[in-house]
């Protein structure tokens, strides 16, 4: 390998660098926090915890350590639409089937509900839109989802 015996022995017996020591410390801290928070915390939250406790680090540094140790946060399963979702009670039949074009006014309407946080409570805004003009033709705002 074209390395002298004395050079190899010097490398073999040299003390661990400050950088390696820091990385080893943070690897232990990352593993500790990951287990303490039951595998829910990812790199951003572990970084915040370490910084709050006086261990300065960046999110990228922690993310790299986590990738090297092959640990990932468990972030609950995302919502999946079911093919049987159409059988829910009190829901009208889907007549549009994602065809949102209209040739004349009042041929197709669509509606939606959104939630707005106002003065420590939720308000519900329901709107009806004409798909021809793309204008809101009716709306209701109320304190419950039945507006």
C-alpha positions, -999 to +999 in steps of 0.1 A: +000+000+000+031+022-002+029+032+034+060+031+056+058+010+088+066+040+110+039+061+093+014+033+098+023+029+135+021+067+140-013+067+125-024+037+145-013+052+178-024+088+173-050+102+197-086+107+184-091+141+169-113+167+185-137+164+156-140+127+160-145+131+198-173+156+192-190+134+166-188+104+190-204+125+218-232+137+195-238+102+182-245+090+217-267+121+224-287+115+192-293+079+201-302+088+237-328+114+226-341+092+199-348+065+224-360+089+251-386+104+228-397+069+216-385+073+180-409+102+173-383+130+172-365+135+139-334+157+132-351+191+136-365+183+171-334+165+183-314+195+171-336+219+191-333+197+222-295+195+220-292+233+214-315+240+244-293+218+266-261+236+255-249+212+228-246+235+198-252+218+165-269+221+132-298+202+118-277+189+089-251+176+113-277+157+133-295+144+101-262+131+089-256+112+121-291+098+121-286+086+085-253+070+093-269+052+123-299+043+101-324+057+125-356+075+114-384+091+132-417+072+131-442+098+118-476+081+120-492+068+089-506+093+065-543+093+057-552+069+029-584+073+009-603+041+007-623+029-023-652+022+002-652+058+013-682+065-009-704+044+013-703+069+042-738+079+054-752+113+047-729+120+018-743+129-016-733+109-047-702+122-066-717+135-098-687+154-111-660+127-109-633+154-111-647+169-143-647+206-132-655+221-165-689+237-172-704+251-205-731+273-190-737+291-157-754+271-129-747+238-146-722+226-120-717+238-084-691+226-059-688+233-022-662+232+005-658+239+042-629+254+059-621+261+096-609+295+108-595+300+144-610+333+157-607+345+193-601+311+209-627+292+190-632+276+156-656+292+130-667+272+100-669+288+066-690+269+040-689+281+004-706+272-029-689+280-062-703+280-097-678+261-119-686+281-150-677+315-136-655+302-108-672+327-085-686+321-050-724+322-053-731+315-016-715+311+017-722+307+054-701+313+085-710+298+118-699+284+151-707+248+142-701+227+111-737+228+102-735+266+096 
